[in-house]
């Protein structure tokens, strides 16, 4: 039974930066693809970014390309989301997720992920 715990959310002004962390415990996630999703009130969960198990490939939603960077440190069993040039539209609860699928996945599809964190709130003021 693995667990993911996000941290690093908070209130930031538009144009600012924030780094989210997702710490895994209970098992190693070094062979799992990892992703970040977000959900604003009343809206569906939205894909943000993903990284392959090796860390060699990354994927981003068009809305965050050039502003967000996903990375992982398998030795620390942790994945990160560095966010810069934040906009009010980035306001949401951010969730990290892990996929145990041993093969190619549709990285933007939430149904491919088996483990989810509790979420951390990011609020961007104008």
N, C-alpha and C positions, 0 to 999 in steps of 0.2 A: 504494500500500500504506500504509494508515493504521495507527497504533498508539495504544493507550490505556494509560496508566499511572496506577494508583491510588496514593494515599499518604494518610497521616494516621491509619491504624489504630493500635491499641495496647490497653493494659490500662487500664480505668477502673472505678471503683466505681459500683454501682447509684445512680441518681439524677444521675450526672454527665453531662457533655457531651463531644462529640467532633465535629470537622469533617473529613470526607473530601474529597479533591480527586481529580479525574481529568483529567490533562493529555493532550491529543491532539497528535500529531505526524504528519508525513508527508503530510498533507492537511488541508484545513479541514473541520471538522464543523459549520459554522455553519448548514447547511441540513438537518442530521440531527436527528431526535428522539433524545433521550438518556435512558437509564434506569439505575437502580441495582437490582441483584439481590443476594441473599445465599444462602449455602449453609452449613448446619451439617453436621457429620460424620454420614454415613449418611442424610442427608435430601436431598430434591429441591431444586433451585434454586428460590428463591422471589422473586417480585416485591416490590420495596420502594417505588420511586417512579419517575416519569418526567416529562419536560418536553418540550414541543413545540419545534420548530426555532426558532420566534420567541421562545420564552420566555414566551408569553402564557398558556399553559395548563399546569397541573401536575396530577399524579395520584398518589395514594398508596394503598398497602395499608391496609386497616382497622386493622391491628395497629400502624401507626406514625402514623396521622393525629393531628395535634395535637402530635406530638413531633418529627417529622423535617421538614426543609424542603429541597427541591431547588431549585437555582438554576444559572444558567449565565452565563458571560461570554464571548461569542463573539469579542470582540476579543482575548482571551487564549486562546481555544480550550480552555476549561476548564469543567468542570461540578463542582458541589459538592453535598455532602450534609451539612447541619447536623443533628446528632443531639443531642437533649436528653432528660432524664428517662429515661436508659438503664436497661434491665432485663436481668437475666441471660438472658432468652429472646432478646435481641438478639445474643447471641454467635454469630458466624458469620464466614466469609470473605465480604467484600463486593466485588462486581464492578460496574464500570461498563460500559455497552454503548451502541452507536450503531446507529441504523436508517437505511438509505439509501432506504427506501420513499418514493416521492413520492406521498403520499396518506395517508388515514386508516389507522392501524394499531390493532391490539389492543395497547394499551400494556403490558399485564401479561403478554403472551405472549413468552417468550424466543425463539421461532422467528422473530419479526419483526426481530430484531437481527442485524446482519452483523458487527460488530466488538466484540471483548471485551478487557478488560484482564486482567492476571494475577491480580488480587485482592489485597486487603489484610485482614489479620486484625483483627477487633474482638472483644475479650474483656471481658465485664462481670462483675465479681465482686459477690457479695452482702455 
